[in-house]
Amino acid sequence: MRRIITFTSLAIGLLAFVLPVTSAQAQATRTWISGVGDDVNPCSRTAPCKTFPGAISKTAAGGEIDTLDPGGFGNVTVVKAITLASEGTGEAGVLVAGTNGITVNAGAGDTVIVRGLQIDGGPIGSNSLSGVRFITGKALEIQNCTIRNFTGGSPNGYAVMFTPSASQLEELDISDSTFTTNGQPGGTATIGGAVLIQATGTPNVRASIVRTQMVNNTNGVRVDATLGTGGSVRVTLHDVMINSNANHGITIVTGTSGTKAEAVFDQSQSVNNLGDGVIANGANAVVYLNNSIVTNNGFNGLVVAGGGTMYTFKNNVVMGNNNDVSGTVTPTNGL
């Protein structure tokens, strides 16, 4: 009897030692993918996986998946904090047809970072949904990415579709990126574009877009608070070029339910769009223009409608549009 007890105790001790090691090996903090990898691999640098979906299950929450070389690495749904990154290895792409490129459906405290990727919706007729679709999470950061050719019908067709509903603080940060040829194609296009921020419920959204180009989309930026029941959405655009889009450059629109939407348009340009340059529409819509250029737009340069408010700090260039101002713009020097 004594031998049996001793053997059992030893076996339990060995299991207690082995199990944590096995679990730790299953999910690494940093994993790797390669165009010549294989998803059956452990996703180490010397034995990389082939796709983001193959690597994400082997990467710990808060970890990072890096590309080793150029390739197409597959669309992916992200359900935890993670970084998807390409650090100058050539074109690391996510090429899709008829779906989203990257979907973020993460936890309330999770930050997802997308860096250095080329996200492509495929050739005309693919009707791909959106490049990066944010549903839930704490924050989405998009850095140094190119997103193009997402032409799905309403409500899709955006390079970035940020649709939060929680009352907690949720953040969108876009920097050093290019969004082009997104949205419904054709001369009468009204659907889709570069960036949609559409909040529901009682949102608490903060967004920043810096050093980014939005060219030849259906629309540039649309901030839509008409579906909210309170809360606020605040957006800052700095050093942003919104050029030659088929409809409007920037649209800030609110409904009657009390959700506020504010945008700062600073040292930026909304030019050569076929529709309006900058729109503030709705009693809770506010736009601040500082040191920016709004010119050569096919309809109006600045539009204030539905009780909206637009402040200009007297250092902007608004000229050469089909009609420069529709509505009342309030000049101010600030404090």
N, C-alpha and C positions, 0 to 999 in steps of 0.2 A: 504493500500500500504506500509506503514512503516513497518508493521509486516513482510511482505513478503521479503522486502529488508534485514531486520535484520536476518531473518532465513537463507536466501541465503548466507549472509556474514559469518554467523556462520558455515554453512556447508563447505564452501570453506576453512575456517580456520582450521576446523577439518581434512579435507583431506590433507592439507599441512602438518599437524602434523603427521598424521598416515602413509602416503605413504613412507617417508624415513625410518621409523622403519621397515615396512614390507620388503623393499628392503634389509636392513641391515641383517634382519633375514634370508633371502633367501640364502645368501652366507656368510659362516663363514670363518674366517681366518684359523681356525684349525678344521678339521673334523676327524671322526674315522670310521674304518670298523672292522668287526668281522666275523668269520666263522659262527656265529649264529645270525648275524644281518639281516636286511631287507632293501632293497633299497628304500622302501616307507618311511623309518624313516628320521628324520632331520639330521642324521649323527653326532649327539652329542655323548659325551662319554657314556651317560646313554641310548641312543637310537641310536646305530651305524648302519651304512649301511652294506651291505654284500660285495660289489665289488668296485674296483676303478672306473669303469664307473658310478656306482650309486652315488659315492661321489663327483666326479670331478665337476659335474654341481652345486653342493651345496657348493663348496669351492671357495673362492675369489682368484683372480689372485695374485700370490705371497704367497699364503697360503700353508698349509701342510695337507696331509692325512696320518694318522698313523694307524697301525694295533694294535688291542688289544690282539690278540691271534693267534696261528697258523691257517693257512687256505689257500685255493686257492681263489684268489681275482680277477681273470679275466684280459684278455688283455685290453689295453686302448690306445686311441689316445689322446695325450696332445696338446692342442692348445693355452696354456697360460703358464706363469711362475708358477711353482708349485713344491712341494717336495712330492715324494712318499716314505714313510719310514716305516721300521720295526725296532724298537729299542729293540732287544733282547727278543722278545716275543715267540721265537720258529720259525719254518720254515714258513715264510710268502711267499707264492708262487704265481707265474703267470704261469699256465700250459696251453699251447696252442697246437693246431694241425693245420698245414697248413697255418699259418698266422704269423705276427710279435707279439712278446710279448708286447713291448711298442713302440709306434710310436710317435716321436716328430715332430710336424708340427706347431710350435709356431711362435710368432711374432718376429720381428727383435731385440727387446730389451729384450727378455725373456730368463731367465735361468731356466733350468729344472734339478732337483736333484733326483736321484734314489739311495736309501740307504737301505742296509740290506735285499735285496730281493733275493729269489731263482727263477730264470726265466728258465723254462724248456720247450723245444720244443717237449717233449713227446717221446714215444718209436720209435725205428727204423721203418721207413716207413711213419712217420707222415709228412715228408717233410715240416716242419715248416720253415718260411722264415728267420728271424733274431731275436735275443733276444731283442736288443734295436736298433731301426732304427731312425737315425736323418736325417730329411729333411731340416727344417728351424728352426731358433732360434738364440740366441746370444751364449748360452753356454749349454753344457750337462756335468753334473758331475755324475759319477758312483762311489759309495763308498761302500765297504764291501759287494759286491754282488757275487753270483755264477750264471753263465749263461752256460747252457749245452744243447746238443742234438738239435741244429738247423742245419738241414741238407738239406735245400732247394737248388735247382739247381741254376745255374748262372742267375742273378748276386747276389743271396742271399746266405744263409748258413753261416752267421757270428754271433758270440756272440754280437758284436757291429759293426754296419754298419753306418759310419759317412760320409754323402755325401753332403757337403755344396756346394752352388753355388754363394753365395753373395760375393761382394768385401769388405764388412765390416768385422771387426774382428769377427771370430767365433772360439769358444774354446771347446776342449774336454779334460776332466780331469778324469782319472781313477785311483783309489787307492784301495789297500787292497782287491783285488778281485781275483776270480778264474774262468777261462774259460776252459771248457773241452768238448771233443767229439762234436765239432761243425765242420760243413763242410761235403762235399760229402764223404760218407763212401766207403771203398774198397781200395785195394792195389794200384790202379792206380789213386787215388784221386788227383785232382788238384784244385777243386773249393771250396771256402769257407774257414773258419778258425776262429781264435779268434777275430781279429780286422781288419777291413778295413777302411782306410781313403782315400776317393776318391773324389777329388775336381774337379769341373768344373767351367767354366767361368774364372774370374780373382780373385781367392780366396786369403784370408788373414787368414790362419788357424794356430792356435797354439794349440798343443796337448801335454799332459804329461801323462805318465803311470808309476806309482810307486808302489812298493811292491805288485806285481801282478804275478800270475802264469798262464801260458798258456800251457796246457798239453793235449796230445792225440787229437789234432785237425787236420784238414787237413793242414792248414798253421798257423803260429803264427801271425805276424803283416805284413800287406801289406799296403804301402803308395803309392798310384797310382795317379800320376799327369799327365798322358798321355792325359787326356781329357780337361785339362785347356788351356787357351789362354793367360796366364800371371799370375802375382801374385806369392804367395809363400805358402808353407806348411812346418812348422817347428815342429818337434816332439822330445820330450825328453823321453827316457826310463831309469829309475833308479831303481835298485834293482828289476829287472824283471827276472823271470825264464821262458824260452821258451824251452820246453823239449818234446821229443818224438812225434813230429808232423809228419804227413805222407808225407809232402812235404817240404817246406822251413821254416826256422825260421823267418827271417826278410827280407823283400823285399822293397827296395826303388827304384821306377821306374818313369822316366820322358819321355816325348815325345819331339817333335821338336818345340812345340809352345811357349816355353819360361817360363812355370810354373816351379819354382824351388821347390825342395823337399830336405830337410835336416833332418838328424836324428842324435841325440846324444845317443849312447849306453854306459851307464855309470854304472859300478859296477853291471853288469848283466850277464846272461848266455844264450847262444843259443847252446844247446847240445842234442845229440842223435836224431836229426831230420833225416829223411830218405833222404832229399834233401840237400840243401845248408844251411849253418849257417847264413850268413849275405851277402846281395846282394846290390850293388849300380849299377844301370843300367840306362844309359842315361846321356847326356851331362850336365843336370841340377840336377843330383842326387849326393848328398854329404852325407857321413857317417863319424862320428867321433867316434872312439872306445877308451874308457878309462877304465882301470882296470877291464876288463871283460874277460869271458871265452868262447871260441868257440872251442868245441871239440866233437869228436865221431859223426860227421855228415856224412851221407852216401855218399854225393857227395863231395862238396868243403866246406872248412871252411869259407873262404872269397872269394867273387866274385866281380870283378870290370869289367864292360863291357859297351859298347856303349858310351864311353867317360866319364863315371862316375868317381867320386873321392872318395877315402877312406883314411882317416888319422888315424894312430894308434899312441898312446902316449907312446909306448914302454913298457907299464906295463900290457899288455894283455897276456893271455895264449891262443895260437892258435896252437893246436897240436892234433894228434890222429884222424884227419879227413881222409877220403879216399884220399883227396888231400887238403892240407892246404890252398893254395892260388892259385886263378886263376885270372890273370891280374896283375896290378901294384898297390901295396899298398904303401902309402907315410908315412914313419916314421916321427914323429915330437915330439918336446918337448914343443911346445906351446911357450908362451912368459914368 
